[in-house]
Amino acid sequence: MTEAYRFPDPAPRILVVDDERMIRWSLRSSFEDAGAAVEEAATLEEARRRLQDSWPDLLVLDLRLPDGSGLDFLTEVRYEDEDLPILVITAFGSLRGAVEAMQAGAYDYVAKPFDLDDLLLTARRALETRGLRRMADLRARNLGSLWPVAESPATRELVDLLQRIGRSGASTVLLTGETGVGKGLAARTLHAASGAGGERPFIAVPCTSIPESLLESELFGHEKGAFTDARESKRGLAELAWGGTLFLDEVGDLPPAIQAKMLTLLEDREFRRVGGTRTLRLEARVVAATHRDLEKEVEAGRFRADLYYRLKVVPVEIPPLRERREDILPLARHFLQQFRRELGVTVRDFGERAARVLEAYSWPGNVRELRNAVERAVLLAPGEEIQVADLPPEVAAGGAGPEELAGLPALPPAGVDLEALERAWVIEALRRSRGNRSQAARLLGMNRDQIRYRIEKYGLQDQV
């Protein structure tokens, strides 16, 4: 049998429903020879039992069966799984039923007597169509879950750009942007858009977290006996990323010795394990990310110019959250719902003033700071709405409008230590209330949980 007639791996599951034993045998033999796993049913009742045990990838269905209409069964199955491809078998001269079946959602039909080779080709096309549809749906779900909020034009443009790059053949991509903007998220979006999202590895290398003495071994692997603790050979992260994405997080922090080896890896797409002599191929897209200005790092002599230009094949800058203000409140509500489910709290939304404060704050820590602020507020809010007092002091102060700032002292030119200021206010409130937490909380516009949190945070139990 030629490859054109064979089904791709893994073996598809096919259910054949026909009351003629010889037709079932003929179809089963042909499908199994082509690499499929086949189940048979002579009646609709038997077919329903088969479906209860396992769901097929393809249904081959006769329209005339002893215990009912195949057309009714087709409609029933399509209700359960609208993507299941169904090939309808009909008697020659009874094409009206085939037309009705196509209108009801059948993939195609074959008339008896049929040519087995034609049937195999039709079955293969049906399975390939289902596979492509599932991959597209999975990709859309992956991207949707990766970017739950894209309200601002800047974010929409960014996601569109990442998807286009992901689908391209770009072998190296450089992501830049401030800390917390979502460079890791952007790397995963590139990976998902490539079509490798659910099947190929996404290997992240935290360049700042791995000690310099271990980084080369972690990245390239090592052979047995390469150093004192190398009791066994080990594959490196570059090798494990085969067919997928190698994500170099904070590449600007790579030590000089590793920078030289990284240049060789990117230029030649080759590397060797530590202590090894065999040359291995890098078969993965490299996505590098950094919050540093690499041009300035090159000027300062801390980063190799040749590596910088090799990384900067396809540069993508992730804009800070303050330039995507339309995303702030939708993102905050997204995080709120996440933490609400995880923590089992009753908080449902942000109060009107709290929402305004969130949108007005500059978010120097970007999305990461927003997520942390929402988590803290969800933990501390006593009611169903988060208020300004539930937000971190720097957010509440930095996002306050003129009406919120009226009557407050001006910010000193040299700035202030907000935590020290908050601690001093808590101590003063406890002193005035003679250690009464409820009275101290009222003085500070807080509730008992919030004042209790700050007493524990600043170690002020002896003030109560």
Secondary structure, DSSP 8 states (H G I E B T S, - for coil): --GGGS--SS--EEEEE-S-HHHHHHHHHHHHHTT-EEEEESSHHHHHHHHHH---SEEEEESEETTEEHHHHHHHHHHH-TT--EEEEEETT-HHHHHHHHHTT-SEEEEES--HHHHHHHHHHHHHHHHHHHHHHHHHHHHHHH-S---SHHHHHHHHHHHHHHHS--SEEEEE--TTS-HHHHHHHHHIIIIITTTS-EEEEETTTS-HHHHHHHHHEE-TTSSTT--S-EE-HHHHTTTSEEEEETGGG--HHHHHHHHHHHHHSEE--BT--S-EE--SEEEEEESS-HHHHHHTTSS-HHHHHHHTTSEEE---GGG-GGGHHHHHHHHHHHHHHHHT----EE-HHHHHHHHHS--TTHHHHHHHHHHHHHHH--SSEE-GGGS-HHHHHHT--HHHHTTS----TT---HHHHHHHHHHHHHHHTTT-HHHHHHHTT--HHHHHHHHHHTT-GGG-
